C-alpha cells in the first residue's frame, strides 16, 4: 500500500521497483513462516513435514495445504475464504489510494 501511495509522488525506476518487490516478497515469506510456526506451537499441533517452510516459500499452493493439515475442513475453508476476501480488500484499497494520489497530482 505504501508503494501505491508513493509511486505517483515519486515514480520508481524499474530497478527500484524490482528491489521493492523482492523486499516485500522476502518479508511476506518471513511473516508467513513465523505465523505458521507460532500458530502451530500455540495450538500444540505439529504438522508433518516442513509445511510452515513450504507455506512461506510458495504460499498460494502450500498455505491452504497447511491449513487443511492443521484444522478441520470447515475451519480451514472459512479461513481461506476470509484470506481471499482480505486479499481482495487490500488490493482494492491499494488501487483506490493510487487513483486518489494520481488525481490529486493532476
PyMOL commands that set and color helices and strands:
alter all, ss='L'
color gray80, all
select helices_A, chain A and resi 2-9+14-43+51-57+59-70+73-105
alter helices_A, ss='H'
color red, helices_A
deselect
rebuild
show_as cartoon
